[in-house]
């Protein structure tokens, strides 16, 4: 289970108890040296109204701005699962499976604001890695189910 991705400045949009770390880098005994981003640790966003509208729309996190595109790291972008999103479900009724269109490109998914958000998210993550280049050899992920850090990848010389 992975929650909605949040950058450090975006954490303040949510109550502290609803936010957990997501990605970290650097050698540590049981956790990373540097936390790069965070995640919402509940399945339903507290800012959604009963009408499924965002109450912080003009200040929403980059992950929300890019939706239904989901950044999967340097490896690329994917599309939200239609079973999780009525927007994607409606689009797929008209166009067919968006997943079949992958790799997703701006020409295949016309949503310039969404692509701008995904590119900005990518830029911020790459900047986080480059600020701590030596520590980027160890990548950690926070498991929401187990509530613990796990080493995802370690690059050793």
C-alpha positions in Angstrom: 0.0 0.0 0.0 1.4 3.4 -1.0 -0.3 6.6 -0.1 -0.7 9.9 -1.9 2.8 11.2 -2.4 3.6 14.5 -0.7 6.7 16.7 -0.8 8.0 18.2 2.5 6.2 21.6 2.0 2.9 19.8 1.1 2.8 17.9 4.5 1.3 21.0 6.2 -1.9 20.6 4.1 -2.8 17.6 6.2 -3.0 16.8 9.9 0.4 15.3 11.1 -1.2 12.0 12.2 -2.3 11.4 8.6 1.2 11.7 7.1 4.0 9.2 7.1 7.4 9.2 5.4 7.6 7.5 1.9 11.1 7.6 0.4 14.4 8.1 2.0 18.1 7.8 1.2 21.3 7.2 3.0 22.8 4.5 5.3 21.2 4.3 8.7 20.7 1.5 11.2 17.0 1.2 10.9 16.0 4.2 8.8 17.4 6.5 6.1 19.5 9.6 6.8 17.3 11.9 4.7 13.6 11.7 4.0 12.8 12.9 0.4 9.0 12.7 0.4 6.0 11.7 2.5 2.7 10.0 1.9 -0.9 10.2 3.2 -1.4 7.1 5.3 -5.2 6.9 4.9 -7.1 5.7 1.9 -9.6 8.6 1.7 -8.3 12.2 1.5 -9.6 14.3 4.3 -10.1 17.2 1.9 -12.7 15.5 -0.3 -16.2 16.7 0.2 -19.3 14.4 0.2 -19.7 15.4 -3.5 -16.1 14.1 -4.2 -14.8 17.6 -4.7 -11.5 18.9 -3.4 -11.8 21.5 -0.7 -8.2 22.7 -1.2 -8.2 22.5 -5.1 -6.1 25.6 -5.6 -3.5 24.5 -3.1 -3.6 20.7 -3.8 -0.4 18.6 -3.8 1.5 17.9 -7.1 0.3 14.3 -7.0 -3.3 15.5 -7.1 -2.5 18.0 -9.8 -1.1 15.3 -12.0 -3.9 12.8 -11.5 -4.8 10.5 -13.2 -1.1 10.3 -14.2 1.0 8.7 -11.6 4.8 9.2 -11.5 6.6 5.9 -10.9 10.0 7.4 -10.5 12.8 7.7 -13.1 11.3 4.7 -14.9 8.3 6.6 -16.0 4.6 7.3 -15.6 1.5 5.1 -15.3 -2.2 5.8 -15.2 -4.5 5.4 -12.2 -6.5 2.2 -12.0 -10.1 2.8 -13.3 -11.5 0.8 -10.3 -10.0 3.5 -8.1 -11.0 6.5 -10.1 -14.3 7.4 -11.7 -12.6 10.0 -13.9 -10.3 7.3 -15.4 -13.3 5.0 -15.7 -15.3 7.6 -17.8 -12.3 8.4 -20.0 -11.7 4.7 -20.7 -15.3 4.2 -21.7 -14.7 6.7 -24.5 -11.1 6.0 -25.5 -10.5 2.4 -24.4 -7.8 1.3 -22.0 -5.4 4.1 -21.1 -2.9 1.5 -19.8 -2.7 0.0 -23.3 -1.5 3.4 -24.5 1.6 3.3 -22.3 4.2 4.5 -22.4 2.0 7.5 -21.7 2.9 10.6 -23.6 1.4 14.1 -23.7 0.2 13.3 -27.3 -1.8 10.3 -26.1 -3.1 11.9 -22.9 -4.1 15.4 -23.5 -3.8 17.1 -20.1 -1.0 19.7 -20.2 -1.5 20.8 -16.5 -1.3 17.2 -15.4 1.9 16.7 -17.4 3.4 19.9 -15.9 2.7 18.6 -12.4 4.3 15.2 -13.2 7.4 16.9 -14.7 7.6 19.2 -11.6 7.3 16.2 -9.3 10.1 14.4 -11.3 12.3 17.5 -11.1 11.8 17.9 -7.3 12.7 14.2 -6.7 15.8 14.4 -8.9 16.9 17.6 -7.1 16.4 15.8 -3.7 18.7 13.0 -4.9 21.4 15.3 -6.2 21.5 17.4 -3.0 22.5 14.1 -1.2 24.4 12.4 -4.0 26.6 10.2 -1.8 23.6 9.1 0.3 21.6 8.3 -2.9 23.4 4.9 -3.0 20.9 3.5 -0.5 17.1 3.9 -1.3 14.6 3.3 1.5 10.8 3.0 1.3 8.4 3.3 4.2 5.9 0.4 4.4 2.6 1.7 5.6 1.2 -1.8 6.5 4.2 -2.7 8.7 4.9 0.9 9.7 8.6 0.5 9.1 11.4 1.4 6.8 12.7 -1.1 4.3 15.8 -0.9 2.1 14.6 -1.0 -1.5 18.0 -0.8 -3.2 21.6 -0.4 -2.2 24.3 0.4 -4.7 27.7 -0.6 -3.5 31.0 -0.2 -5.3 
